[in-house]
Amino acid sequence: MSTEQTKSKPLITTTELAEMMETEKVVLIDVRDAEEYEEGHIPFAVNIPDVFYYLVDTSPEGMEDFRNHFARLFGEAGLTGEETAVIYEGGFSLKSPRGYVILEYLGYPKMAVLSNGMKGWTKAGNPVSDETPPPSGSASDFPLNPNPDVFVSKDEMLETLDDPNIVRLDVRDEEEWYGESSSPYGVDFVPRKGRIPNATWLDWNMLLTLGEETKGTFNVMEDKGEFKELEEVEKSLAEGGVTKDKDIILYCFKGARTSSTYLAMKMLGYENVRTYIGSWNEWAKDDSLPIEDGAPREEEEIRQ
């Protein structure tokens, strides 16, 4: 698979990865927890679990820290701009798409997500290693060129609240949307429950084909499934009023569930999509910011 193909096809299979590794420079980024990585990973993969766990402060100072932090980690992993970064997790869920979106924000030119992750790699009989490769580069090697069209800040999100031309798309789970829980990490993990005013809700689970045992649940350590057929995803988006002609800003709790949504929308040809990367984790902690809770106004009107 050529570099141009990876730009247009961000989700690749195990077979395609094996072909890439034979024909071009590839840096493998394993975003699972360190314990899982140490038990076995794709040979020469570098472990960067911070891809999933880093909580972003979208102030200018916070974004600078965020950029520098990941430029260092990705630079030490060996990304110089010549290599294709391939990000993977256990299967497919939230972690690897978040890595893709972070790299896109940092301006990295070549990256892809392994669609079936470590499970697909081992199922195909490919080799596994428990050796940790030493750093092969430095922070200065990474070609940092931030893309301002990927993320919005807290202040930018606030400015959109009365703009009817912008869809503020909340992709959290139902309990969070209705203000029954503050996060997937616990009901009272952050101080306030609810949603950003004038938002539209579309449960991120509608993107994925799930096993019966995981439907209606959210576990940050769990590989949920895989993307549904893109035509089915596009239909679900359109039914929710999320069409390609709209200007869309995604948010969830910390920019992980939004990343799966962002990846799907990009593959479908949505161009005007950005993410509020601070998401509810940042918004809920600032008491000066407005929130809504309970049933949305239109649902209350229907009930009456």
N, C-alpha and C positions, 0 to 999 in steps of 0.2 A: 504494500500500500504506500503510495507516494505522500509527500508532505501536503500537497494540495488536497488530497483526499481526506487526510486527517483534519484539515481545517473545515471541510464541508461535512464531514461525518465524525462528530466528536465521540460517538459511542462505537467501540470496536469489539470484535469477538476474540476469543482465545486464538483461533486459527490466524486471524489477521495480525495479532500481536506477534505470534511466532514468525510470520513472514516478515514483519517490520524489523524484528531483531536480527534477521539475516541480511537485510538490505540497507539499513540506515542506523544512525546513532540514536539510541533510545536510553532514557533514564527512567527507571521504574520507581514510582513513589508509592510505598505501602502506607496507607493512612489508618491501619488498624491500631489497637492498643499494643504497647510494647510486648506484653506477655504473649499475645497471639503471634506477633511477628517473630519472636524468639523461638516459638515452637516450630516454625517453618514458614518460609516465604519464597517467592520467585527468586532464583539466584541473582545476586547483585542488586536487589531492590534495597532502597533506603527507606527507613522508617521515619515518618513525620506525622505522629498522631495529633500534633497541634492544629493541623488542618481542620480537624473537627471541633476541638475543644476551645480554641481561642475565641474569647468574647470581645467584640469590637466596640470601642468608644469612637463615635464618629466626629468628635471635635477635631479641629486641624491637628492638634498635638497627638490625639489618639490615632488618627489615620497615619500620621508620620511614623509612630511607633509600630503600627500594624505593617506598613510597607517595609520598614527596615527589618522587622522580625522575620518576615517570610522571604525577603530578598537574601538574608543571611542563610536561612535554612535551605532554600532552594539552590543558592549558590554553592553551599557546602556539599549538596547532593550531586553537583556536577552539571547544573543547567547553565549554559552560556549563551543560548539562543540558537546554537547549531543542532542541538539534540531535540528529539520529540519526547516530551514528558508524558508518560502513561501512568495514570493514577488508578489504584485499585484498592478494594476493601475485601471483606469476606465473600460477599456476593454482590448485590447491588441495592443501595438504599440512599443514604444521605451523605456519607463521608466523602466518597470519591467525587460526586458532583460539586461538593463545596470546594474541593481542591481545584477542580476545573475552573470554577468561577473566580477563585482567588487568583489563579494564574492569569486569567483573562483580564482581571482588574490591574494586575501588575504589568500587563502589556507583553506577556510572553507569547511568542509567535506560533508555537507548535505544541499542542497537547491533545490528549484523548483520554477517555475513561474506558476501562475494561469492563464490558457489560456484564459479564458473569463472574468477575472477581477471582479470588483465590479458589473458590469452590469449582469453578469451571476449569481453571488451570490444572488442578489436581485430578479432576474427573477425566480429563483428556490424557492423563498419564504423563504429564510433563514433570521435569525435575523440580525438586524442592530443596532448599538449603536452610541451615540454621546458622550460617556464618554471617557476621555483620561486616559489611565492607567499610573501610576507613573513609573519612571525608575525601572527596576527590576534587574539591574546589574551595572557593571562599566567597564571602558576601560580595566582594568587588567584581566577581566573575558574572554575577547575574545581571542581565540587561534590563534594569528597572526603567520602565516607561509607562507610568500609570495611565489607565484609560478612564477618563472622567465620566464616560457614558455607561459604566457598569453599576456603580453604587450611587445612592443618594445619602445625605447626612440627615441627622435628626432635624436640624433647622430647615433643610430643604423639604423634608417630609411635612413639617408643620406648615410651610407656605402653601402646600397643595390642598389643604383640607377643604377649602371652599371652591376648588376648581372642578367643575363638572366634566371637564374634558379629560381628566386623569382618572384611571381606574386604580384605586388602592386595593390591591388584591391580597387578602388575608388567607394564607394556605395552612393555617394551624388546624389542629384537631377540634372537633365540635365543642368539647368541654371548655377549651380556651376561648373560642369565639363567643360563647354565651356567658363568659365570665364566671364559670364554675371552678376553673383551675387557672393558676397563673402561668403554668409551664408544664412541659412533659417530665420535668425533674421533681415535681411535687406541687401540691395544690397551692401552697403559700411560699413557693421558692423565691418570688419577687414580691414587693410590697402591694402591688395592685393587680386586680383581675379585670378583664374586659377587652376592649379592642380600640383601635384608632378610629376616630369619628369618620363617618362617610366612607367606610370601607365596604368592599364586597367580599363575600366568603366563598371559597372553593376548596374543599378538603383535599389536601395533597394526595391522600390515598387513592383518589380517583385516577391517578396516573398509572398505578401499578396493578399488576396481577398478583393477588395475594393468596396465600394458603388460608384455608378456613380457620386455622388456629390463630391467625394473626389479624383477621378482620376486626376493625373497630378497636384495635389496641395500638399503643405506641410505646415502643421500648427503644431507647437510643442505642442500645447495644445490639439490636436485632437487624438482620438483613431481611427487608420486607418482601422482596420479590424481584420483579423486573418490569420494565415499561410495557404497558399495553401496546397494541398496534396503534401507530401514531394517528391514524384516521379516527380511531375511537377516542383518543385523547383530545384531538381537535374538536370533535363533536361535543365532548363534555365541556370544554372551554367555551365554545360558542353558545351552548345552552345556558351558561352562566353569564353571558353578555361580554365575554372576553374575546374580542375579535381583533384581527390583525391591524385594523385601522385605528385602534385605540392606543393611547399612551399609558403604559402599565407600570406600576411600581409594586413589587412583591414585598411582603414581609411575613415573618413567622415569629419564632422566639429568638433565634440567633443567626438566621441566615443559612440554615442547613436544609430545611424542607423547601425553602425558596429555591435552593440550588438545583434540586431535582426538577422543580417546576420550570426554572429558567432554562435548563438544558433541554427539556422537552419542547419548550416554546421556540427555542432557537432552531432546533431540528425541524420544526414545523414552518419556519420562515417568519416568525414574529420578529420584527426589527426594533420596535420601540418598547423594549423591556428593560427595566432597571430594578435593582434590589436595594431596599433599605436594610443595610447589613447590620446595623445596630439592633433593629427589630424590637420586639416587645421587651426583651431583657433591658434595653437602654431606655425605651419610652416609659415603661412602668416605674422606673426608679426616679423619674423627674416629676415631682408633684405639680409643677407649673404647667405640665402638658395635659390637654383635655383627653378624656376617655369616654367611651360608652360601655355600658354593661347590660346584662339581661337580654331580652329579645329585641332585635332591631325594630325601629319604629314601624316599618312597613308590615312586620309580622304582627305587631300589636294592633294595627289598624284592621288587618284581616280577621283577627280574633274578635274584635268588637263588631 
